[in-house]
Amino acid sequence: MRTSRAFTLIEVLIVVAVMALMTATLPRLAIYETKNAWPTINDELNDIAYLARQEAIMHGTMHQLLWHRVDGKDELTVRRLSQDPDDEKKKSFIPLAPGIPSTYKLPDGVVVESVKLEKEDKWLRDAKGVGLVVTPDGLVQTGEVLLARTKRNVTDKVAFTMQAFLGNWKRGEIKLVVA
């Protein structure tokens, strides 16, 4: 009996078919994963906005939702308005009391591309960050932040708009850019 050390045509065709199927499916899985990350980010942004509103109402002072960059990572922080004890005209926003989780750091790979207040992009112009004001009544200044994430040569961008009276972030359409 003769033994063969080569692959048959059927075996080669099956391998090629499996590879073609994998090639067609993997990009869709990457996009699916991308779409699932944004609702989680939206929930986290709304949790921070809720905290800012509750703190402003509870203390009866203005607060701020501050978008800023710390050590190369973008984050959203809640700060409260404080008056300088030496100069009653001087006021500034300071961090909340220690122990209150008042900062949301964006996940790895997610960056702020722009922050718009009154339809004007303020992100690149202010090195200290860009803040949305929260009144003592819990109303939040309207604004929009554009976040972007690049993964496997696919960049997806989503705009989150602060709804003033509701005080929460509304997620916009996901825009995909394939490099």
C-alpha angles and dihedrals in degrees: 000000000000121000119211124213097189132088119252121238091250092055092050092048091051092052092048091049092051091049091049091051092050092048091052094047105043098070089052090052090053091052091046090054090048093052092051094055096062099063089055091051089048091053092050092049090051091050090055091046090050090051091051092050093047093048092048093050095043095049097033092229136113117266133189136222100213122197108200144144122249120183091343095309125107119230144169116230133184115226132177131222113253132184121226108245091215097047117032092196093058115086131168141170114257133182120275121258116294114269095038109111096229103153131077115195113203115242120264111286095020114112137176111249097179143351116205125198117180087357091297120116109238100168102096097036101059117059091190093060136254122279136199113211121234114201124218087255090061096252115142128212113249117250144142132230123195113209125191134192129187121201128160094350091307118113118194123189129196130183117215115199123200110228104216103211096035092044096216139109118255116206118226131206120307112243116200123204117187114205 
